[in-house]
Amino acid sequence: MQTPPETLTAVILAGGQGRRMGGCNKGWVEYHGRPLIEHAIERLQPQAAQLAVSSNTDIDRYRALGFPCLCDLHPDYRGPLAGIAAAFAAFPGQNLLCAPVDAPHCPRDLGQRLQQALDREHAPAAVAHDGDRLQPLFALLRPTLAQALLDDLERGSLAAGRWFRDMGAIPVDFSDQPQAFANINTPDDLGRD
């Protein structure tokens, strides 16, 4: 594996409301004997120069893992893009590699493949596509999107897929590993491999 560039920060998006999981913070839900946050760290940490967790709850618990914990800039819940905006504010000038906390099989080559596509296409962002649909929370964003994201969030919540399309993000084919994007949404999903 290549050494990740110093300008790349990985962000685990753990700020969801977990409604289908009974309202709990999904990062601390156990999957195969370990909290989901540990699976996410294992997958993303080797892919970036530094790592942070985006969450509005259990902040001290996340910080105890040894990584910065970033809170949304808005007091009301504005979705996962708000977590990305908080990461841009905390790490100005950094490219951001993002993935949700509830996807324990996140591709180990996510950052590398998204970066290659960004470099090839000179796009502002690259988003994984599992062969069936866009996976907008598995993304690599250039810092040039920071202000546009902040401005758009000022108007309210944003649908991630639509926002990425509007910004000119390019889809990157991950149809060779669609299972990598399966996420844990309900208690029934916890028994899945």
C-alpha positions in Angstrom: 0.0 0.0 0.0 1.3 3.5 -0.9 2.0 6.0 1.9 -1.0 8.3 2.1 -0.3 12.0 1.2 0.1 14.4 4.1 -2.8 16.4 2.6 -5.3 13.6 3.1 -7.5 13.3 6.2 -10.0 10.5 6.7 -13.3 11.3 8.4 -15.5 8.7 9.9 -19.1 9.9 9.7 -20.6 8.8 13.0 -23.2 11.6 13.6 -26.3 9.8 12.3 -29.4 9.6 14.5 -29.6 5.8 14.4 -33.4 5.8 14.3 -33.6 2.3 12.8 -31.2 1.1 15.5 -33.4 2.4 18.3 -31.8 5.9 18.4 -28.4 4.7 19.6 -25.0 5.9 18.4 -24.2 3.3 15.8 -20.4 3.7 16.3 -20.7 1.8 19.6 -22.9 -1.0 18.3 -21.1 -4.3 18.4 -20.5 -6.2 15.2 -18.6 -9.4 15.3 -17.4 -8.7 18.8 -16.2 -5.1 18.3 -17.8 -1.7 18.1 -18.4 -0.5 14.5 -16.1 2.5 15.2 -13.2 0.1 15.6 -14.0 -1.6 12.2 -14.1 1.9 10.6 -10.8 2.9 12.1 -9.1 -0.3 11.0 -10.3 0.2 7.5 -9.6 4.0 7.1 -6.6 4.8 9.3 -4.1 3.2 6.9 -5.5 5.2 4.0 -4.9 8.7 5.3 -2.2 10.8 7.0 -4.6 11.5 9.9 -8.1 10.5 11.0 -11.0 12.2 12.7 -14.5 11.2 13.8 -17.5 13.3 13.1 -20.2 12.9 15.8 -22.4 15.1 17.9 -22.8 12.5 20.7 -20.5 10.4 22.8 -17.8 13.0 22.1 -15.5 12.1 25.0 -15.9 8.4 24.3 -14.7 8.9 20.7 -11.9 11.2 21.8 -10.7 8.5 24.2 -9.9 6.4 21.1 -7.1 8.9 20.3 -8.6 10.8 17.4 -10.2 14.3 17.1 -14.0 14.2 17.4 -15.7 16.9 15.3 -19.1 18.3 16.0 -21.4 19.8 13.4 -21.2 23.6 13.0 -25.0 23.9 13.2 -27.0 23.0 16.4 -29.8 21.2 14.4 -29.1 17.9 12.6 -28.4 18.7 8.9 -27.2 15.3 7.8 -23.8 13.7 7.0 -22.6 16.6 4.8 -22.6 18.7 8.0 -20.0 16.4 9.4 -17.9 16.9 6.2 -18.2 20.6 6.6 -17.0 20.4 10.2 -14.0 18.4 9.0 -13.2 21.0 6.4 -13.3 23.7 9.1 -11.0 21.6 11.4 -8.6 20.6 8.6 -8.4 23.5 6.2 -6.6 22.8 2.9 -6.9 19.0 3.4 -8.5 16.5 1.0 -11.2 14.6 2.9 -11.7 10.9 2.6 -15.1 10.1 4.1 -16.9 6.9 5.0 -19.8 6.1 7.3 -19.2 4.4 10.7 -21.8 1.7 9.9 -20.0 0.1 7.0 -17.6 -2.4 8.6 -16.4 -3.7 5.2 -15.4 -0.4 3.7 -12.9 -0.9 0.8 -9.3 -1.0 2.0 -8.4 0.7 -1.3 -11.2 3.4 -1.2 -8.8 6.3 -0.9 -6.4 5.1 -3.5 -9.0 4.5 -6.2 -10.9 7.7 -5.5 -7.6 9.7 -5.6 -6.6 8.1 -8.9 -10.0 9.1 -10.4 -9.7 12.7 -9.0 -6.2 13.0 -10.5 -7.3 11.6 -13.9 -10.5 13.6 -14.2 -9.4 16.8 -12.4 -12.7 16.7 -10.6 -13.6 18.4 -7.3 -14.8 15.1 -5.7 -15.0 11.4 -6.4 -17.8 9.2 -5.1 -17.9 5.4 -5.0 -20.4 3.5 -7.1 -21.1 -0.1 -6.2 -22.2 -1.1 -9.7 -25.9 -0.6 -8.8 -26.0 2.8 -7.2 -24.0 5.8 -6.0 -22.6 5.5 -2.5 -22.3 9.2 -1.7 -20.9 8.9 1.8 -17.9 7.0 0.5 -16.2 10.0 -1.1 -13.0 12.0 -1.6 -13.4 15.8 -1.7 -11.0 18.5 -2.5 -10.8 21.5 -0.2 -12.1 23.8 -3.0 -15.6 22.5 -2.1 -15.4 23.7 1.5 -17.0 27.1 1.1 -19.8 25.8 -1.3 -20.7 23.1 1.2 -20.8 25.6 4.0 -23.0 28.0 2.0 -25.4 25.2 0.9 -25.7 24.0 4.5 -26.7 27.5 5.7 -29.9 27.0 3.7 -30.7 23.7 5.5 -30.2 19.9 5.2 -28.8 18.5 1.9 -29.2 15.2 0.2 -25.7 13.9 -0.2 -26.1 12.3 -3.6 -27.7 15.3 -5.2 -25.2 17.7 -3.7 -22.2 15.7 -5.0 -23.8 15.5 -8.5 -24.4 19.3 -8.5 -20.8 19.8 -7.5 -19.5 17.8 -10.4 -18.3 14.8 -8.5 -17.3 11.8 -10.6 -18.5 8.3 -9.8 -15.8 5.6 -9.4 -16.6 2.0 -10.2 -16.4 -0.4 -7.2 -18.6 -3.0 -8.7 -15.8 -5.6 -8.0 -16.7 -5.3 -4.3 -20.3 -4.2 -3.8 -20.5 -6.0 -0.5 -18.0 -3.4 0.9 -20.8 -0.8 1.0 -23.3 -2.9 3.0 -24.2 -1.0 6.1 -25.6 -1.8 9.5 -29.0 -0.1 9.8 -31.1 -2.4 11.9 -30.5 -5.0 14.7 -31.2 -7.7 12.0 -28.1 -6.5 10.0 -25.8 -7.4 12.9 -26.0 -11.1 12.1 -24.9 -10.5 8.5 -21.3 -11.3 7.3 
